[in-house]
């Protein structure tokens, strides 16, 4: 549900705006200057840039953490969350460094956190009519939203949005959070929703006419994220991802086997092909069902230990 009327920042409220980025020397300066108007501190995580991103960010007034080699967006987000947690900030706002997001919308995104209404706030491009998004991106986002919802306990309208805010409670809860690359947005939703963190979405705008466009091909990027989400579904919901397909394969195999037996009874000739296919389907189905049960047991054991 949308949230409006952000509360004024009090003198005791400490908000960190964190910007993971790579080779964003053309945009990082103005982004930092605008973000400083809405934050106690701006942190730039330079992921091994080969341009002057780090020096421009420092000149603009940001604290800068530099990765000596490129580690991916996930590492930058983890650094930002760790910095916010160890620094005792009341809220951490994550924003992309390529200029897609409007820093003037930071107060709207962080408002539900500062007001105690949510612990993770996602800035959604799909709420209201504030964003103009190409059709192919909308279709891809719908697919990723559906699979993210299957892996998490929350249905997001913009699961891949990098513009989001976390409360101190969310930061502490995410102390054991591990992620990699561009899967961080979906992984974060799955991790925090499983721990009953309150999640809310607010509308944001976005622009795609940025200097460096997108560093990764949208199709390969989307497929990579989708593959990770499917793997996460397998780990979190093994009965759904393995048990159901296993049951389907076993049922189809039994039907083919029944037909084969009927043919043998009627003709006294063994239908070799259908018998082999039916047997293989039954074996594959039983293997999947067995794997689902084992993984489910391991998942329950892991949760009990946590």
C-alpha positions, -999 to 999 in steps of 0.1 A, spaced: 0 0 0 13 35 -8 27 57 19 27 94 18 34 125 41 69 117 52 77 129 88 103 156 93 138 143 102 146 150 138 180 159 151 182 124 167 175 106 135 205 93 116 200 82 80 226 68 58 222 69 20 244 42 4 253 41 -33 269 10 -47 284 18 -81 309 9 -108 324 35 -133 298 62 -125 321 92 -127 296 111 -149 267 109 -124 281 102 -90 289 138 -81 255 153 -86 239 122 -71 259 126 -39 253 163 -36 215 158 -39 215 128 -16 234 148 11 203 170 14 183 141 28 209 121 48 232 123 78 259 107 57 263 95 21 283 63 15 296 54 -19 308 18 -24 331 19 -55 332 -16 -69 366 -15 -85 359 13 -109 385 22 -135 374 58 -138 374 87 -113 342 76 -95 359 74 -60 377 108 -62 346 126 -75 325 110 -47 349 122 -21 351 157 -35 313 158 -34 313 150 3 307 112 4 324 86 25 339 61 0 346 24 4 367 10 -25 368 -26 -37 402 -32 -52 386 -56 -77 351 -58 -90 329 -80 -67 294 -73 -80 265 -53 -67 257 -78 -39 290 -71 -22 283 -34 -23 249 -38 -8 263 -61 20 290 -35 27 264 -7 29 242 -28 53 273 -36 75 284 0 76 249 11 86 246 -16 112 280 -9 128 274 29 126 242 27 145 221 44 118 183 45 122 178 38 85 198 30 55 186 40 20 200 22 -10 200 40 -43 216 31 -77 246 51 -88 237 54 -125 212 82 -122 180 62 -127 166 72 -93 157 107 -81 174 115 -48 146 140 -40 124 109 -35 146 97 -6 123 112 21 93 94 6 111 61 5 126 63 40 94 78 56 77 45 66 109 34 83 114 66 103 77 65 112 79 30 125 55 16 98 79 -8 80 114 -23 83 120 -27 45 106 -2 21 108 -9 -16 105 20 -41 82 6 -68 82 18 -104 49 1 -109 28 19 -83 8 48 -97 18 65 -129 51 80 -119 74 59 -141 75 53 -178 89 18 -184 94 1 -217 70 -28 -224 97 -55 -225 109 -44 -191 74 -46 -177 70 -81 -190 103 -92 -176 96 -77 -143 62 -95 -140 80 -128 -146 106 -120 -119 79 -108 -95 60 -141 -98 91 -162 -92 103 -140 -64 69 -143 -47 72 -181 -50 106 -179 -32 95 -154 -5 67 -147 19 59 -113 2 45 -104 -32 63 -73 -45 52 -52 -75 89 -43 -82 111 -70 -68 142 -58 -86 141 -22 -75 174 -10 -61 158 20 -44 149 8 -10 152 17 27 160 -6 57 153 1 94 178 -7 122 158 -38 130 161 -50 94 198 -43 94 203 -64 126 181 -92 113 202 -93 81 235 -97 99 236 -133 85 224 -123 50 246 -135 21 240 -127 -16 259 -124 -48 258 -102 -79 226 -87 -92 204 -112 -73 206 -91 -42 172 -75 -45 152 -108 -47 175 -124 -22 169 -96 3 131 -99 0 132 -137 5 156 -135 34 138 -107 54 102 -119 46 111 -153 60 120 -136 92 87 -117 95 102 -83 87 75 -57 78 77 -48 41 60 -19 24 62 -4 -11 60 33 -21 58 47 -57 90 61 -73 99 75 -107 127 62 -128 145 73 -160 164 51 -184 182 79 -203 213 76 -182 249 82 -195 261 46 -195 227 31 -202 228 -4 -186 261 -22 -180 244 -56 -185 222 -68 -213 186 -68 -199 179 -103 -212 210 -120 -199 206 -101 -166 170 -111 -162 178 -148 -171 206 -148 -146 184 -134 -118 156 -158 -127 180 -188 -125 190 -177 -90 154 -173 -79 145 -207 -92 174 -222 -72 162 -203 -42 127 -217 -47 142 -252 -48 160 -246 -15 131 -230 3 101 -249 -12 115 -283 -22 81 -300 -21 68 -275 -47 98 -274 -69 108 -311 -68 79 -330 -53 52 -317 -76 72 -324 -108 81 -358 -94 45 -366 -87 35 -356 -123 63 -377 -138 54 -407 -117 17 -404 -126 25 -401 -163 48 -431 -161 22 -452 -144 -4 -443 -170 21 -453 -198 29 -485 -179 -7 -493 -175 -13 -489 -212 18 -511 -219 4 -538 -196 -29 -537 -213 -13 -540 -247 7 -570 -235 -24 -586 -221 -43 -582 -254 -14 -592 -278 10 -612 -257 37 -589 -272 58 -566 -250 56 -530 -261 93 -523 -255 93 -485 -262 64 -476 -240 76 -499 -213 110 -482 -213 95 -447 -213 71 -456 -186 98 -471 -164 122 -442 -169 94 -417 -160 85 -436 -129 121 -438 -118 127 -401 -125 96 -391 -106 104 -412 -76 139 -397 -75 125 -362 -75 100 -371 -48 128 -386 -27 149 -355 -32 120 -333 -22 115 -352 10 152 -351 19 155 -314 11 124 -307 31 138 -325 61 171 -306 58 152 -273 56 132 -281 87 164 -291 106 182 -259 94 153 -237 106 152 -254 140 190 -249 144 186 -212 135 
